[in-house]
């Protein structure tokens, strides 16, 4: 018996519906596993077993190594000594006009001050020469100096005119006058500074952290005031006095370059060898 077309259509429709129902049942069969997975993750979080973010590693801070200072062996230490002389023609000294400041002029009443860049002693011994080891000590660090050096302003002049100091050593700037000054060093390897200092004011304390040869110093109030500071990073230096002599003990054996600076003369250099436990003599002559 042949069914009407409408019945066949209904059958196809029902088959289609039946197939859709099977797919939905299949999809619903997968859902419990998804729910179980979510539930297990929540349980892990609640129990504190959830994956933790990776800890950031902090870079270890290295403790700075202590400075290793040179300790010269007294059993092998040597000595460098010498003398500096001038046998040339000295420029004439010039009187200083202090009329711009009555207080300075009063300090020199009856005994005027002179500008005398080259001063010599007996036999032409050169005063105010700064002599030092210029090379040969590279890589060696020496214990810092503990005592302070003094740059005084007295009679509207700097005293001393030439000063030697260690890098990092304290310099006390003193005003012994009844007038104000303004100290102004002009370094090339350190910071420039200038500072006013009234009469009776406390000493000014300053340091030069790095070697610097030479540092001219002026007073911004009194144009004739001049001084020079030699800064080195070791203890082997001198400013010659009236005898022009210098001597350094406790020098490590080795080869060195010795340099001489003077405000009115060209620089001189010589090399010297210091043997263990020996004395090396070295002299300089200006003409």
Beta strands, then each sheet from edge to edge (+ up, - down):
strand 1: 78-86
strand 2: 94-95
strand 3: 114-115
strand 4: 130-135
strand 5: 149-154
strand 6: 157-159
strand 7: 162-166
strand 8: 171-175
strand 9: 181-186
strand 10: 193-197
strand 11: 204-206
strand 12: 212-219
strand 13: 226-232
strand 14: 237-239
strand 15: 245-251
strand 16: 254-262
strand 17: 265-274
strand 18: 279-281
strand 19: 284-286
sheet 1: 15+ 1- 18-
sheet 2: 15+ 1- 19-
sheet 3: 2+ 3-
sheet 4: 14+ 4- 16+ 17-
sheet 5: 6+ 5- 8- 11+
sheet 6: 7+ 13+ 12- 9+ 10-
end
